[in-house]
Amino acid sequence: MQREVTDTDGTTWTCVQAFSGLSDNAETKDAAQVKGEAGTYWVVCTPSGGAQSVRLKLQDEWETSYSDEALLNEIKAQQ
């Protein structure tokens, strides 16, 4: 579960669902879920070039359901 988007400044953001590196089982998905918000998950986006990573709350299936522009808007809102 990884996705890359590039903003207008040429920064490439690599976004991964929190805890996705641990394993792909249901327990890992539960760990990434935002407490009290069904269908919402923590996603960490890390930029190229050393800028600050951001943590986003995104809806389930974020890797396919968000347009690049929508994902970049979420990142910008958290910077």
N, C-alpha and C positions, 0 to 999 in steps of 0.2 A: 504494500500500500504506500506508494510513493508517487509524487507528482512534481514536475518542475514547471515553473512559469517565469517569464522574464518581463521585468517592468520597463518603463519608458527610459530609465536611466541606464539600461543595459545590465542591471543586476539580476542574476538568475537565483530564484528562490527554490530550494528543495524542501518540499513539505512531506512529512511522514506522520502517520497517526501515532500518538504517544504509546509507548510500550510495544510497538509493532516489531521491534528487533528481538524481543524475547521469544516469541513463537506465534503461530497463527491460530491458536486454539481459542475457544470461547472465553476462557478465563482472561486472556490477554485483552480481548475486545471489551470485556467488562471493566477491566482496569482503566481503559482509556475513556470509558463513558463518563460524561459529566454527571456528578451526583444530583439526583432529583430532576434531571432533564432527559427524559427518554428520547432516544434517537439522536442525541447530541454527543459529540466526541471531541476530546482534546487532540489538536493537531499542532505540531511544532514545525515552523518554517525557518530554515537557516539560509541566509544569503551568501552569495559569493562575494568576495572582497572584504570580508571582516566586519560588516555591520552587525548590529544586534539581532539575534534570533527573536522570533515572536511566537507566542502561544495563542492559538485560536480555538474558539468553540465553534465547530461546524456540524452541520446535519449529516446523518448517516449517508453513506455513498458519496461523500464529498469529492472523492477522487474522480468521479465521473459526472456528478450532477451540477457542479459549479463551473461556470465559464472561466476562462483565464482572467477576464476583467473582474468578475465577481470575487475570485480568489485574491487578486491583487488589491482590490478595495478592502477586503477583510484584513489583509496584511497591513496596508497603509493606516487603517483605523487603529491598529494596535501599536504602531511605532511611536 
